[in-house]
Amino acid sequence: MSTKITVSALVTAPIETVWECWTNPEHIKKWNFASDDWHCPFAENDLRIGGKNHTRMEAKDGSFGFDFILIYDQIVEHSEISYTMEDGRKSTTLFESNGKVTNVTSTFDAENENPPEVQQFGWQSILNNFKKHTESI
């Protein structure tokens, strides 16, 4: 049984805007990285059960990069997205709307290469970038 890690953010935006920023590849490219010295030059998203989400995250200096690929298991518009990552780990993101504010909570299976604290910090940093981007539009 794997370790579960949870990250969350309270986004000052209506659920429709949050959903659009979370699922639209043009938005994903603007927030899907953990620090300012990284970026997401590629994103495609087939938002349907069995559909694939493929993003590329790279250091801006070109020193390192990786593809992040997942297959959707469940999609409930404006409410929940669950998926399986390429390595078999699972993740669920819940979207809870309260008018102009939306709580976004992701819970995922930890991988075995990095300590859970490092993974939580990285995913929280990405979620914080999502919050910043979404609140800026």
Residue pairs with C-beta under 8 A, 6 or more apart in sequence:
2 89
2 109
2 110
3 109
3 110
3 116
4 107
4 108
4 109
4 110
5 107
5 108
5 109
5 110
5 116
5 119
5 120
5 123
6 105
6 106
6 107
7 105
7 106
7 120
7 123
7 124
7 127
8 103
8 104
8 105
8 106
8 127
9 103
9 104
9 124
9 127
9 128
9 130
9 131
10 101
10 102
10 103
10 104
10 131
11 18
11 101
11 102
11 103
11 104
11 130
11 131
11 134
11 135
12 100
12 101
12 135
13 21
13 100
13 101
13 102
13 134
13 135
14 97
14 99
14 100
14 102
15 78
15 95
15 97
15 102
16 78
17 134
17 137
18 95
18 97
18 102
18 104
18 134
19 77
19 78
19 95
20 27
21 27
21 28
21 31
21 130
21 133
21 134
21 137
22 28
22 81
22 93
22 95
22 104
22 130
23 45
23 47
23 81
24 45
25 43
25 44
25 45
26 43
27 133
27 134
28 40
28 43
28 45
28 55
29 39
29 40
29 41
29 42
29 43
29 55
30 40
30 133
31 40
31 126
31 129
31 130
31 132
31 133
31 134
32 40
32 43
32 55
32 57
32 126
32 129
32 130
33 39
33 40
33 57
33 126
33 129
34 122
34 123
34 125
34 126
34 129
35 125
37 59
37 60
37 61
38 57
38 58
38 59
38 60
39 57
39 58
39 60
40 55
40 56
40 57
40 58
41 56
41 58
42 54
42 55
42 56
43 53
43 54
43 55
43 56
44 52
44 53
44 54
44 55
45 51
45 53
45 54
46 52
46 53
46 72
47 53
47 72
47 75
48 72
48 75
49 72
49 73
49 74
49 75
50 71
50 72
51 71
51 72
52 69
52 70
52 71
52 72
53 69
53 70
53 71
53 72
53 83
54 67
54 68
54 69
55 67
55 68
56 65
56 66
56 67
56 68
57 65
57 66
57 68
58 64
58 65
58 66
59 65
68 85
68 86
69 85
69 86
70 83
70 84
70 85
70 86
70 91
71 83
71 84
72 81
72 82
72 83
73 82
73 83
73 84
73 90
74 80
74 81
74 82
74 92
75 81
75 82
78 95
78 97
79 94
79 95
80 92
80 93
80 94
80 95
81 92
81 93
81 95
82 90
82 91
82 92
82 93
83 90
83 91
84 90
85 91
87 111
89 108
89 109
89 110
89 111
90 108
90 109
91 106
91 107
91 108
91 109
92 106
92 107
92 108
93 104
93 105
93 106
93 107
94 103
94 104
94 105
94 106
95 102
95 103
95 104
96 102
96 103
96 105
104 127
104 130
104 131
106 123
106 127
108 123
110 116
110 119
111 119
